[in-house]
Amino acid sequence: WMITYRMTNLLWEMPWVLTSRFVFNDLSTLDDVVAKTEYMRANPLHMWWWIVGSFGAVDLRTVNRNSTFFTLELNCFANLAESLVFFHLNRKRSPLRYLVPVLGAGAPVAFTIMFSFTEVFNGFANMPGNTADTLLALCWTQYQFVVFPIIFCYWGLEMLFEDWKHCYLPSDNQ
């Protein structure tokens, strides 16, 4: 899960954060997004626009410059840094390596709650579809950002304590 999450950070979230402020202009409805179809088909290089803006079909915050959504997506840079630190410590066989997923587990959970509930408290203003689309955007695609970090935190704690037992306790107490 960490690898696929980081791939999403690298291939979707980072390009979106870096380009969304100047690429998505005057888009506030699903019809505005669909109107860009002509542009997307005009040149194969324009297809990246649909990839970066495609989630707008169920959540317009991806294309209407929503500041909360943008701020939460900035976490992709911290996620990638966290992965680099983990793999660096793992290569060194550091007993602190599992501290990285343990300490990092809270952010995706907190950000997911903020991501979903800001839209709930906004009256689903950016959800252009029906109930199924809203559930897809706010529940189905988001559960993984709560469940998996909690699982990895639990496993990380077990492995962290095991590493610490081997590193810091005398060998006769193991």
N, C-alpha and C positions, 0 to 999 in steps of 0.2 A: 504494500500500500504506500509506503514512504516513497518508493521509486516512482510509482505512477502519479502520486501527488506532486512530486517534484517535477515530473515531466509536464504536468498541467501548468505548474508555476512557470516553467521555462518556455513552453510552447504556446500557451494561451494568455496567462495572466501578465507576464512581463511585456509581451508585445502590446497587449491591451492597455496596460498602464502607460507605456511609452508613447502610444499613438492615439489613444482615445480622445484626448483633449483637443487635437486638431483635426482628426479624421471625422468624428461624428458631430456634424453641425446641423442644427435645426431639426432634430429628430425627437418627436415627443409622442408619436403614435405608431402602432404597428403598420399602418398605411404608409407612413413616412419611410419606414425601414423597407417595406416591399417596393416602394418607388425607386429604391436604389438598385433593383434587379438589373435594370438596363446597364447601369455602370458596371456592375459585377460581371456581366456577360460580354462587355465590350473588349476585354483584354484578359488573357489568362492570369496576368499578374494582379488583376483586380480581385481575384477570387479570395485573396487573403482577407479582404474587407468582410466578406460573409463569415469567414471562420472566426474572426475577432468579434464581430457583431451578432453572431447567430443566436446567442442566448437571449437577445432582445425579443425573440419570438415569444418567450414566456416571461421575460422580465426586462422591461424597458430601461431599467437603471443602467444597463450596460451601454446604452446608446444615448441617453439624455443627460449626460454629465452629472449624475447624482454624486454629490460629494461624499456621502456615507459609503456608498459602494466603492468609489475610487479609493478612499482611505483604507478600507478593509483589504482591497486588492494589493495595496502597497506591501502587505505582509509577505508577498511572494519573494521579495528580496531577502527578508529575514529567514524564510524557509530554506532558500538555497544556501545561505551562509551557514545555517544550522546543519545542513547536510554535509557541507564541506568540512565543518568542524568535526562532525561525527566520524566521517571516513578518515580524516587525518588522525584522530585519536584512536580509531580502530586499527589503522595500519601500524601505529606505534604500540598497540595492545595495552593502551592506557586503562587503568581501572576506573577512570572517570568517563569513559566513552558512553556508557549507558545513562549518564546524567543528562546528556543532551536530549534524547527523546523524552525523558521523564520531565525535565524542566520545560520542554517545548510543547508538551501535550495540552496545556491549558489554553494556549492562544487559539488554535483552530476551534475549540469548543466555544470559547467566549465570542470569537468573531462570527461563528455560525449563528449563535443566539442573537447577536446584534444584527446580522444580515437579515435574518428571518423576521424578527420582531419589529425592526424599523418599518418594514413594509406592512406588517399587521397593524401597527399603530397609525400608519399613514392611510389606512382604509383601502389597502391594495391598489393604490392609485397607479402603480407602474406595472400591474399585471393585466395585460391586454386580453388574455384568453379566458376560458371558462374555469370552473372549479378544478377540473383535472389538470389544466395547465398550471394553475396556482399551486396545487399540491405538488406537482412535478418540480416547480421552481423552488418552493420553500421547504418541502419535506423530503421527497424522494432523492433529489440530488444532494441534499444537505445532511442526511442522517449519517453518512459516512464520515463527515467532519466532526461528529460527536463520538460515534461508536469506535472507530479505529484509533483515534488518539488515546481514548481511555484504555483500550486493549493494549496498545503499545506502551502506555505509561505503566500498566500493571506488569507486563513482561519485562519492561526495562528495569523496574524496581527489583524484580526477582534476579535478573542477570547482574544488576549493579551490586546487590548484596552478596551474590555468589562471588563476583570478582573481588569485592572487598574482603570477604572471608579468606580467600586464597592469598591476597596481597598483604593484609594487615594483621591477621591473626597468626600466632605461632603455629607451626605445622602440626603439633600434637593436639591442638584444639579443633582441627578441621575434621 
